[in-house]
Amino acid sequence: GLRDHIIVQEGMTPRTIETFVLHHNGVPYGFDLTPRQWSGMSNRTPIERLFLAGSWANPLHGTGGAIISGHKAARLIKDDEGIE
């Protein structure tokens, strides 16, 4: 009976991903998980106090990967600022 309670339903296509998430060409997960791309990214940048988080930073795919990336960036900020 769940279907009877659905008010809004939306399908995802590359076009909707590009529109709502702003991923180039509607790529759903970020970078390929190749050794070259995996080892080349970091949450830390050369710019002091600028960190990256998301499915394109420290390439971890999907929502779970973005959450992990955000956690890693937050830990780096915490460690840099000496926050307990």
C-alpha positions, 0 to 999 in steps of 0.5 A, spaced: 500 500 500 506 504 500 504 506 492 498 509 494 501 514 499 506 517 494 505 524 492 511 526 488 515 521 484 521 523 480 526 519 475 533 521 475 537 522 468 543 525 466 540 531 465 536 532 472 543 530 475 546 535 471 541 540 473 540 539 480 547 536 482 551 540 477 555 534 475 558 535 468 554 531 463 550 528 469 555 524 471 552 520 477 558 518 482 564 523 481 571 520 478 572 513 476 576 509 481 582 508 478 589 508 481 591 514 478 585 518 480 584 515 487 591 517 489 591 524 486 586 527 490 586 529 497 581 533 502 586 538 503 588 543 498 595 548 497 590 554 499 591 554 507 584 553 510 581 551 504 578 543 504 574 539 499 569 535 501 563 531 496 563 525 491 568 529 487 573 530 493 578 524 495 573 520 490 568 516 493 562 514 489 555 516 491 552 519 497 555 515 502 562 517 499 560 524 500 558 523 507 565 520 508 569 525 504 565 531 509 567 527 515 574 527 513 575 534 511 571 536 518 577 532 521 582 535 518 579 542 520 579 540 527 586 537 527 588 543 524 585 548 529 586 544 535 579 543 536 578 537 541 
